[in-house]
Amino acid sequence: MALYLKAAEILEKAERKQGALKTLVYDSKFANIKQLFALVCETHKFSSVLQEIIDSTKLLKHTKMRMQLAKVLVYDLLMGQGIKCGGSWKAVMMKHRSRLQAELARIKIKQKVSRNEDLLPASVQRDAGDKLPRYVRVNTLKTTVEDAVDYLKRDGFSYLGQASRLDDLTLKEKQFVGDLHLPELLVFSPKTDFHNHFLYKAGHIILQDKASCLPAFLLNPSPGSHVIDACAAPGNKTSHLAALMKNKGKLFAFDLDAKRLATMSTLLLRAGVTCHKLAHQDFLTVDPDSPQYKEVENILLDPSCSGSGMVCLRDHASNQEEDQARLASLASFQLRCLNHSLSFPRLKRLVYSTCSIHSQENEEVITACLKQNPKFRLVHALAQWPERGLEPLTQCLRASTSKTRTHGFFVALLEKHSESGDTMQGTAVHMSPDVAPQSLTVSETRPAASEEESEAPETEDKQTAAAGQSDRKNCRSLLLLQLRPRSWRQHVPGAHSETVRRPDICRVLNGMWQVSGAHGDVDEPRAVDAMQAYVDAGLTTFDMADIYGPAEEIFGQFQSKLKSASSGDAVPALQGLTKYVPRPGPMDRKVVEKALQCSMTRMQVDIVDCLQFHWWDYTDKRYLEALGHLSDLQQEGLIRELSLTNFDTQRLEEITNRGIRISSNQVQYSVIDQRPAVKMEQFCLANNIQLLTYGTLAGGLLSERYLGKAEPKSKADLYTASHSKYKNMIDSWGGWTLFQDLLVTLETVAKRHDCSLACVATRYVLDRPAVGGVIVGCRLGVAGAGQHISDSLRSCSSDLKLTAEDLSAIEAVTQRSRDLMALIGDCGDEYRR
């Protein structure tokens, strides 16, 4: 059954335009990739036929299953090799088999065909997407074309030299050539697979369709320039721009889709891009007159489009009337994006591109734009390109499966010219009656921009999540441990748990330091069992360390238990964050790799979702050596995210300046200890680094339990290591009397929102601009430990919003406290005094 569930999941993602089928299949990490890929592709190909069968037989009503699952089961039952699973689903399908077979026969008779294949449109039967070459862009940030060619030759590929004509792109297995138009593009036979190849995993090559490489290639920004990628995610074009800029200058990248930005962080990190500044923001809300964009002279605009040029996602059963309305809406949005782009005061060049074959989104939009912006003109791009824009806009480029051996694409290069009153030559074009220039107005519901991650060009993105999701969904961040501007939290309340290439983390993480032994004896079997309640609630992210006693082993045992209990069903996706906390000493490759392998063995994983590095002594600079080795191990695929724990701002800047990409820094942050807001927060926001916070509930002291209570002083009162630690912090901050004032204020706010005091304290930190998640300790397997799961879920609920009045009341208390930055120092300094 796992095969059908995974296939249904991938089809649903493809229908929401979240990726190309092949990329989604390979990212799934399914055990039998070939079997899954075959089932997904065939089901997708027959999708309209299968839906007609399912609708006519009312299968969904009788079985209560989802459409995508029904499609894969019906396909295998009627057209494939037969249902491969046992159990209830097979019994259900066999029960309805006669009716389903009869409906398929009726459709064949109606269409006067005898074969299943003949039910498909001719364009699907001759699917050109299967015959397109495999294009690979060499990432010059990490290697050279010559080195990549040499590596591939040693790997058994046969290099045939530089192509000189389109026919040279017809290749046999293991053959490849250099592209005839783009110098950094290599071309392989259609079915060549690089998803598991070292060069791909290490970021030395990017899997990107040739047409999708044209926009950055034509814009060709110089090193040191300031560039905007207006609708950037998930980043193939962004990484191409960075390579052309040689990572020098500033590359501002915007996108409204948080999940695609999360994917983009993976790509950019793997590609070694460092000159970018990501923003989860609607490009249309960006102020062109803002001082930070005063040097922007180049813009790449690849807005949302119909995706009609993308072979693998074409809808052959679309409604013509609906298509025309959708194209009109898209065209109006595209024109507005163009006009907004051209309003940047120092702009000199702009490239506009779509993966659409429709003139409404292409030539007609450009024509309308040029009439409204007479200071700009079209540039005749890439004279040797074989397919041009529709008359009279032959300065533009078009791409297609037949004439350029690529996906369908359109590219226009605009340039500001000196005389604003000049008339553009060749810009007049006949407009279709349904989309005239004056009709191009902005639709109220505007699609966001998107790009396919690897092979295929851009498509329209999925709609934003509906409001009113449950608290369980809101605990998920829909972002990776990389690049999360504040607005992500405001626009994306949560997401389902998914098995992805990189870890979606919960906004509230389960801290496992309390199994280290300083909070009571740990019953390991009981601790393993206790984890289930957190996972059932959707709190699937666990934070541990190699020095937290048996924490890593407990996580590993729970992973194993989940897999054993799955019985072939999908296993809930866990995210395991651990720490490497060595004593200062030799930090050669063997030492670092041995420590990592030890953690992986204990956790029973073959890749660590996030490794957080801690160092005790800044005077011993070998922490830089250790981080260098960890960065290499990350590139080799053993670590997904490389992060820090308790590093101060000075050292964080030193590390990032050395080109080591850091995703997050784990620091103490609470309504009491606000030192990160002094320097750390600003640096993290500027460098796309998140803060993961601990001590947010002061070891449990920030709760109703201590409201109105006498000051605890004895060991009996402060019975855990956390109590003692944070009681000392309260003493430094302002003492027990001021702390009581804070508890009263927090309780007052909590009553307004019908939640606990701890929820307010947690939400206060979650709302800080650089905070990606709050780590709340869970005393797994410790006698007398309570589970505060409901508080964790409530604290990140979308309907818990602290008001200006709430914040003012809290800050009226905290402003009376001492300056912990002056008393203790920057983040983590309490461990090094």
N, C-alpha and C positions, 0 to 999 in steps of 0.2 A: 504493500500500500504506500510505502514511502516514495516509490517512483512516481505514482500518480499525484500524490500531494505536492511533491516538489515541482512536477511539470505544471500543475494547475497554478501554483504560486508564480512561476516564471511567466506563464501566459498572462496572468493578471498584471504583472509588472510591465510586460511588453505592451499590453493594451493601454496602460497608463503612461506610455512613452518614457519609461524609466531606464531603458537601455536596449541595445541590440540583443536579439535572442541568443546569439553565440556567447556574448559577454556575460549575460545573465546566467547562462548555463554553467560556464566555467567558474564564475564567481560563487556558484552555489556549493562547490566542493563536494558534490554528490559522488558516491563511491564509483558508480558506473557512468561516466560522463558520456560515452558514445551512445549508450542506450537512452539516456535522458535526452540528449540532443536530437536523436532521431525521432523520438516520440513528440517532443515539443515542436520541431519543425513541421512534421507531417500534420499534427493537429492544427497548427497555425495555418497551414496551407489550405486545409479543408474547413476552416473555421465557419464560414458562412453556410456551408452545406450542413455541418454538424448542428449549428444553431437552428436551422430550419427543421431538422429531424427532432431535436429536443423540444422546440416550441410546439410542433404539430402533435407530438405524443404526450405533451404536458408532463414530461419526465421530472422536471424540477418540483412540480406540485406533488407528485407521487412519492418522491424520494427525499425531498427537503435538502438536496445537495446544491452547492454553488455551481454556476454555469461553467466556470473553467474546469472544475473537477468532472462535471458531467461530460464535457467535450472530450477530455483525454480518455475517459472510460468508454464512451461511445465509439471513439475512433478505434481503439484497440479491439473492441468487441466486433465491430462491423468491417473494418478496413485493415486492421493490423494483424498481429499474431495471436489474438485472443487475450482475454483478461488474464494477467500474470499473477494477480494476488488471490488470496483465499479469503475466508471470513465473510462478514456481513455484506461488504460492498460487492463482492462477486455474486453472492446470492441475490442481491437486489437487481444487479444488471442481468443476470440470467432469467430472472422473473419477467423482465420487460423485453427480453431479446426478440421475441416474435414480433411484437409491435414495432420495435425499432427497425428490424429487417424489412418489415412490410412498408414502412414509411420510406426507407431508402429505395426500395424497388419502385414505389410510386413516383418518386422524384426522377428516377432514371427513365421511366416510361414517359413521363410528362416532357422531359427534355430530349427524348428519343436518342438515348445513348445506352451503351451496354457496359462500359467500364467506369469505375469510380473516377479515374483520372479525367475522363471526358466531362465530368460535372464542373471542372474548374475552368475559369476564364482562360483564354488562350495566352494571356500575358503571364499567368501563373504557371501554366504548363511549360512555358519557355522561360522560366525564371532566370533572368540575366544575372541576378545577384550571385548565383552559384558559380558563374563563369568569370566574375570580376577578379583581376589579379589581387594578390595580397600585397598591400603597400605598407612599407615600414619606413618611418622617418628616423634618421639617426639623430640622437640628441647630442648636439655639439657642446652642451654644457658639461658632458661627462666623457665624451670620447670624440673620435674623428671618423669620417666616412672610411678612410683607409684602414684604421684599426678595426672597425666593425666588419669590413669586408674580409680582412685577414682572419679574424676570429671565426667568421662563418665558414670560410674555406677550410679552416682546420677542423670545423665541426661537421664536415662532410658535404657542404654545399658546393655547387659548381658555379663559379662566377663567369658570366659570358661577356663582361665588359659593359660599356655604356650603350644604351639603346639609341637608335637614330631614327626609328619610325615606330608607329603604333603596333605594327605586326610583331616587332621584337618583344612585345609584352606577352606574347603567347608562349608560355614556358611549361616545361615538364617538371615533374617532382624533383626537388633538390637543386633546381636551377634558379639563378637570379641574375638580375641586371641592374645597372644604374638607370634611373629614370631619364627620359629625354628632355624634360622641361625643368624639373626641380633638382638641384645638385645634391641635396641631402636626403633624397628619397631612393630607397631600394625597392625592387619589384620582384615578387615571387609567384609561384603558381597558386591558383585560387585556394586550394585546400591546405596550404602550409599553415601550421598552427604554432604560434609562438607564446601562448599563454603560460606555458611552464618552462620557457627558455630562460637561461640565466640573463641574457642581455635585456630581456623584457623586465624580469623581476628586479634587476639592478638599475633600471631606468636608463639604460644606454640606448634603447630603441623605444619608439612610441608607435603603437598600432593605430594608424590614422589614414583614412581614405585620402587619395591624392587630391581630390577636389577640395576637401576640408583643409588642406595645407595651403591652398592658394591665397586666402585672405591675409594671413600674416606675411607670406612671401611677398605679396604685392605692396603691402604697407611698408615693409622693410625699415623699421625704425633703427636709427643709429645708436650705438652704445652711448649711454649717458643721457639719452632723451627721456622725456616724460610722456607716457602713453596711457591711454584708457582702453581697457577691454570692457565694453559697456554691458554685455550680457554674457558673462564669461563661463559659467559652470558647464561641465565639470573640468575644463581646463586644457584640452589639447592645444587649442589656439593660443592660450595664455603661455603655456610652456614653450611654444614655438616662438612667440614674441620675445620671451625672456632669452632664448637662445640667440636670436638675432641681435638682441641688445647686449649680449655677453654678460648678462646679470648686472649690468651697470645702468644707473638711472633709476627711474621710478615707474612701476607698472601698476596702475590702479585697476582693480578688477571688481566688478559689481555683479551681483545676481540676486534675484528675489527668491529663488528656490533653495531652501536650506539643505535638503537632502543632496541635491546636486553639488552644492558648495562643499558638503562633507566629502563626497566622492572626489571633488576637485582637490581637496587637501591631500588625499592619498596620492594623486597623480603628481602634484607639484612637489611634494616631499620626495617621491621616488625619482623625479626628474632633476632634483638639485636646484630648483628655482629659489632664489633668495631676494630678488629685487622687487617682489610684488607686495602689494598691500590689499588684502581682501576686505570686502565689505558686504554684509548681507543687507542689501539696500536696493530698492527700486531705482534704477538709473534715472528715471524721469523725475525723481525727487532730488537728484544731485544738483547743487547750486553751481552753475558754470563760473560764477564770479567769485567763488570761494578762493582765498589766497593759496590753498594747497594745490589748486589746479592751474595756477597762473602760468606755468611753464608747459602745459600740455599742448603739443603740436600735432599729435597723431591719435586717431581713434579708430578702433576696430569695432564695428557694430554688426553683430550677428543675432538679430532679434528672433523671437518666437515666430515660427512659420508653420505651414501645413504639413511639412515633412513629406510632401508628395514625391520628392526626388529620391527618397531613401527606400531602396528596393525591399529591404527586409521588413519594413513596417507599412507597406502600402495596403490600403483598405480597398479591396476590389468589389465590395458590396456597399459602397457608400451611396447616400441619397444626394442627387444632383442639386436639388433645391437647398438642402441643408448645407452642401458644400459651398454654394455661391454665397450664402449668408455668412458662413464662417470665413470665407476668403475676404469678403468685404470688411468684416470686423478686424481680421488680421492686417489687412492693408492699411486701415486707418491707424492702427497701433504702430505699424512699421513706419509710416510717414511721420507720426509724432516723434518717434525715437530719432529719426533722421534729423528733423528740424531741431530737436533739443541738442543733438550732438553738434550740429553746425553753429550753435550759439556760444560755444566755448571761444573766448575772445582771441586766443593765439593759435587756434586750430589752423593747420596748413593742409593736412591730408587726412582723408577718411576712406576706409574700405567698408562697403556695405555688402553683406552676403546672406544668402538663404539656401536651404536645401530643398527648394521648391522648384517645380517646373512651370508654375503658373505665372503668366505675364502680370496678373493683378498684383502679385507680391513682389514683382521684379521690375521690369521696364516701366510699368505704369506708376509705381511708387517713386522711382527715380525721376521720371518726367515731372510728376507733381512737385517733388522736392526742389528740383532745379528752377521751376517757375517761381517758387516762393523764396528761393535763395540765390539771387542772381550773381552773388560774389563767388560762387563756386561753379566749376565746370567739370565735365567728364574727361578723364585721361584715357587714351587708347592703351589698354593694358596687354602685355605679353603678346606681341604681334604674331608670334609663331603658333599661338594656341589655335587649334583647328575649329572650334565651335564658338561663334560670336553671339552677342545679344541680338534680339529681334530688331529688324529695321524700324527706325533709323539708328537705334542705339548700339551700333556695332562696336563701339569702344568697350562695351561690357563683355564679360565672358559668360558662357554657358557651359555646362558639363552634362554628359549623359552616358548611359551604358553603351550605346552604339557608337558614338563619335569620339569619346575620350576614354572609354573603358573605366569609368568611375560611376559613383552614384550621381544622381541629378543635382545640379548646383547652379547658382547664379552669383556673380561677383561684379561689383562696380567700384571703381576708384575715382574719388572726387578730390579736387584740389582747389584751393583758394587762388584766385588770380588777382592781379594788382588793380585792374580797372573794374570797379564795382558795377558800372553800367553796361559792360560788355554783354552781348547776346550770345548764348551758347550755341555752337554749331551742332546741328544734328540732334537736338534734344526733343524736338517735337515728335510725338508718336500718337497714333490713333488709339484713343481710349475706348475700351469696351463699354457699352451703354450702361451696364450695371455698376461700374466703378469709375466714374468720371472724377477728375481732380477735385471738383468742389464737393464731392460726396465723401471724401476721405476725412472723416471726423472720428474722434476717438471714441471707441466703445466703452461703456461704463464697466463692463466686465472684460478686463484685458488679460490675455494669457501672458505668463512670464516666459523669460528666455530659457533656452536649454541647449545642451549639446550632448551627442552620444559619446560615451566614454572612450571607445577605442576604434573599432573599424568604421562605424557608420557616421554620416554627418548628422546635423542637428535636427531635432524634432520638437514638437510642441510639448511643454511640460504638463505634468498632472496638476489638477486643481489643488488648492490649499486645503488642509484638513478642516473638516467642519468643526464649528464651535461646539462647546458643551461636551467634550470628551470626558471619560471617567478619570478619577484620580489615579487609577492604575496606569492609564496611558500617559498621564501628565508626568509620571515619574521618569519617563524616558526622554532623552535630550534630542533625538533625531540629529545628532551631530557627533563627529568623531573627536578624539582627543587632539584636536588641531583646529585652529582658526574659527573661533566662534565669537563674532562681534555681539554686542549687547542685544541688538534688535532681533537676533535669532530667538532669544528667549521670549520676546514679546510676540512674535508672529507664529512660532511653532510650539504649541503646547506639549506635544508628545508623539509617540509612535509605538507601534507593535514591536515586540522583540523579533529580530531576524538574524539568521546566520549570514554574516556579510564578511567581505574580505578584511575589513578593519572593524574594530568594536564600537557599536553604538553603546554609549554608557548611560546609566541612569543619572539623573540629576541628584539623587540621594544615593550614595554608595554605602555599602555595608562594610564598616571597618572591623578588621579581625585582630587588632592589637590586643583585645581583651582576652585572647586565648594564650597570651604570652606567658602567663603564670603569675603576673603581678595583680590579677583581679580575682584570684581564687583558683582552686584546682580544676582542671579541665577533664571532662569525661569525653574522650574523642568520639566514640560511637554516637553518643548523645548529641555532640556538636554537629556531626554529619547530618543526623536526622533533623536537627533544628534549622538547618539551612533551607529545607524544603518550603517552610512557611514563607520565607522571604521571596523565593523564586515564584511560588504560587501567586504572590501579590504583585509580581512584576518587578521586584527589586532584585535584579539579576547580576548586579555588578559588585564584586567583592575586592576589597583592598587589603593586601597582606604584605609581608616582608620576610626575608630570609632570617631575620632575628626575632620574629614573632612566634617563637616556640614552634608548635606543630601546625601553624596556620596553613602553610602551603600543602602539607600532607592532608589536612582536613578537606581543603578545596579539591585536591586530587581524588580523594576517596569519594567525595560527593559527585564529581564528574563521572567517575566510574559507575557509581550507583545509578545515576540517571541513565547512562547508556545501557546498562544491564536491564533496567526496568522498561526501556522504550519498546521492546519487542518489535523493532522495525519501524515504529512510528518516529516522527520528528522529535529530536531531543531539544529541550529548551536551550536557547543560546545563553551561555554564561559569559561574563567578561571578567577576566582575572588580572588584576593589577598587582604587581609585587614590587618590592624594593631590593636593591642591591646595596648593602650597607657594609662595606669592607673597612677593616682597620687600615690606617695608612701603612703602606709598604709597597713592595714591587707590584707594578700594575702592567706586566707584559700581557700579550695576547692570551697565553695559555692560562694565566691566573683568572683573567676576566671571563674567558670562555668556559672554564671549568665551573665557575660560580653560576653562570647562566644555565649551563646544562644541569647543574644540581637542582636549581629552582624548577626547571622544566620537568625533570624527573619526578620531583615531589608533587608538582601540580598536575602531572599526567597530561601534558600538552606538548605539541610539537612546534608551537610558536607562542611566545608570550605576548598577550594583548598590549600590555604597557609595562615597561621596566622603568622604575623611578630610582635614580641614582642619588645616594647621600654620601657626603664626605665630611669627616670630622675636623680636619685641620687645613685651613686655607693656605697656610704657609708652606705646606707640602703640595707642590704643583702637580703631583702625579695624578690628580683628579682629571686633568686635561688629557693625560695619556689614556686613562681608563675610559673616558668618554669617547675618545677617538676609536678605541677598539669596539665599544658598544655601538657606535655609529656604523662601523664596518659590519658588525653582526646584524644590525638592522637591515643594511643593504643586501645582506645574504639571505634575508627572509626568516631570521630567528626571532626578531622583535618587530612588532607592528608599530608601536609608539615608544619613542625614547623621551623620558621625562626626568625631572629632578625632584628632590625632596629637601626642603629647608635650606635652599640657597638664597643668598641675599641678592639685591638688585645689581650690585657691582659685579659679582661673579656671574650672574645670569647674562649680563651684557658681554662680559669677557668671553663666555662660552659661545654665545650666538655670533659674536664678531669673528670667531674662528671658523664659521661656516657649519657648525654643528646644529642641526635643526632640533629644537626642543618643543615638545607639544604642550607640556604643562609643568607647573611647579607646585608641589604640595606644601602648604604653609598653614600656620595657625591664624585663624581669622574668626572673629566673633564680634558681637555687639560690644564686648569689653575690649578685646584686643584688635584694634583697627590699624595696626602698623602697615599692613599691605597697601592701604589707601594713600600713604604718604608718598612712596616712590614706586613700589613694585607694580601697582595696578596700571599706572600710566605707561610704564615700559612694556608690560604684557600686551596692552591694547595696541600699542604701536608696532609690536612684533608678532602678533597673532599667536600669543601664548595664553593658555588658560591657567587659572588658579583652581586647584582642588584643595578644599579647606578642611582642617580638622580643628578640634577644640571649640567648635561652634556652639556646643551646649555646655562648655566648661566642665566636661566630665560628668554631666548630669546635674551640676549645681544650678544651671539655668532651668529650673523647673518649679512647679507649685510646691513640691515637697520641702523646699527650703524657704518658702515665703513666710515671713513672720517668725522664723526660728532663731534661736540663740546661735551665736557664732560657734561653729564646730572647731574644736581645738585639739581634742585627743585623738589618738590613733583609732579608738573605737568609733569615733564620729566620722573620721576620714579613713574609711576602711579599704579604699582601693588606691592604687598608685595615681590614677587620674584625679581622684578627689584631692589628694595632697598637692599635686602639681598645679591644678587650677585654683586651689585655695590660695596658694602663693601668688598666683597671677592676680587674683582679686585684691590681695593685700597691696601689691605694687600699684594696681590700678586706682584704688581709692578707699579700700577697706570695706568691712562688712556693712556698715551703716549706709554708705552710698549704694552698695550692692542691693540692699533691701529696697531702697528707693527705685532702683532699676527694675527689680522683680515686680513691685507694685505697678509700675508703669506698663511693663510688658503684659501683666495680667489684665489690666484695663483694656489694652489694645486687643488682647486675645478674646475677651468677652464680646467686643464689638463684632468680631468675625466668627464667633462661635467655634473657637478652636483652643488648643492648649497654649500655654506660655512658650513651650518648646517650639511649637509650630511658628510662632511669631519670630522667635530668635533665629530659627533656621531660615525663614523666608527673608529676613533682613539681610542675611549674608548672600543668599541665592540671588537677590536682586542687585548685588554689586556688579558693576559693568564687566569685570574680567573673570568673574567666577563661573566656572563650568559645572561644578558640582560640590556638594557638601558631604563629607564622610561622617557617618553616625555610627558609633561603636555598637556592635551586637555581641553580647556576652554568650556566645554559643557554648552550650555544654557546661556552663558554670551554674552551680546551685544558686537558686534564688534570683536568677536573672529574668528580667521581664523583656518582652518583645514589644517594641513601640512602633510596629509596622504602620498602624493607622495614622500616627503622627507624621511619619515619614511621607506617606502618600498625601496627606492633607497639606503639608508644607509646600509641596510643589504643584498643588492643584491650581488650575487656571482661574478659579473664582476666589482665591485668596490673594487679594491685592492690598498691600499696605498703602494707606492714603497719605497725603501730605500732612494731615493732622496727626496721624500715627507717627510718622517719622519725626515731626517737630517735637512731639512729646518725648520720644526716646532720646533725641539729641539734646534736649534740655537737661537730661540727666548725664549723658556721656560727656558733655562739655565741661562738667564739674570735676572730671577725673584728671589724674596725672598724665603726663606725656610719656607713654610707654616707649616711644621711639627714642626719646632722650635718655630714659632710664635703662632700657635694655639694648637698644640698637635695632637694626633692620631685621627682617624676617629670618628666623633660624639662629640669630645671634645668641639666644638663650642657651643653645647647645654648645657654644664655643667660647663662653666667657671663662 
